[in-house]
Amino acid sequence: MMAQKRILLVVGGGIAAYKALDLCRLIRRSGLAVRAVMTKAAGEFVTPLSLGSVTGDKVYGELFSLTDEAEMGHIELSRDADLVVVAPATANLLAKMANGLADDLATTLLLATDKKVLVAPAMNLRMWAHPATRRNVERLKADGVTVVGPTAGSMACGEFGVGRLAEPADILAAIEAMLQGVTALRLPEGAWAEASANGPRPLAGRHVVVTSGPTHEPIDPVRYIANRSSGKQGHAIAAAAAAAGARVTLVSGPVAIPDPFGVAVVRVESAREMQAAVERALPCDVFIGAAAVADWRVAEAAEGKLKKESGPRPPLALAENPDILAGVAGRSSGRPRLVIGFAAETSDVVPHAQAKLLRKGCDAIVANDVGLAGETPGGVFGQAANTVHLVTREGVESWPTMGKQQVADRLVARIAAMLG
Ligand code: CTP
């Protein structure tokens, strides 16, 4: 029988440190053994007790602990491992590694090891984008270190962009690939952001236009018709496309979430404004209509505020809004190579989406199962997770329920593949 492979996990001190617990569980479930070393700062986010309970082993932290050195010295720790994994790798830890600093147990063993090293960075998007971090990551890669992530998404600091720890499942996939001796690591799906920041940028040179959020259709200067769309899914797609190297124009209705990093944002209110902004943003290679565009507007919005005492209750005559998606898909000249729509459905999700695909003339429809969201009023709107089917002319892919950022990463990966 093959000996059980052992991972030495270095946990850095960042908000994502708690995800190291999940990672340890996944590593052990896949049949590998894991032993953890924490930096001092990591102890501010997770306790040695919680980490030790998921590794089933002692957790190491102090370089000069006499008992630890007697039992298992810093050289021994890495000698005993098949692979060293740093997750989360903070900007500070990457900087120390890149420069060969060794001032605690984690950095000392990283300097002393002759094993392969995988790092999973996680930090604020501006720290990740900083030239110093870029330099350090390039240096580490030149030294033979493999990098997985970070991915794009919303961050603990309330911003949107590249800097989130890769999903524990993706880190495990990278670990397994490295243990199998795969030298050119093909990044797992969902880690495009890493690929874009560090390596191939699958959408480099492409222009992607994304609509996101609801539209507000005025009734009078102070009232409007709206819907529950939060913009999270559309914004996540814009961030993922930017992380994959595309130039992105995001045409957003009124939302309460921050602008994604590295994306040109055009803010609009109504469907007609959104349509005009999309027209101005064209030409593009890929159009993604993720906005919940109001189907109708008030035919004649009042110029002044409607007053209760000024007469009988005003009837609201509605007029149909232009269909932005169908308009872009139906362009006789300058049609984007890929036109992708969304469909929020509560029943017969796939048949409705297939009909919508043909009716609107697009190349793919991401069909949301909004009936599934259940207990919260408004269902999937504003929620972090999404259950979708990707409907194309070739067939249907049903994706498992996942975070909106993962849906975005996966969609961007599929778009890159479709563009070829
Ligand atoms: N859409 C659009 N312009 C509109 C309405 C919808 O661009 N005026 C786009 C949305 O951004 C989405 C897709 O069309 O990508 C599907 O929207 P949906 O409201 O589900 O489609 P409808 O045609 O309104 O069909 P339904 O009868 O199911 O509401």
Residues whose N, C-alpha, C, O or C-beta is under 5 A from the ligand:
A	BS01	CTP	G289 A290 A291 A292 V293 A294 D295 N321 P322 D323 I324 L325 G341 F342 A343 A344
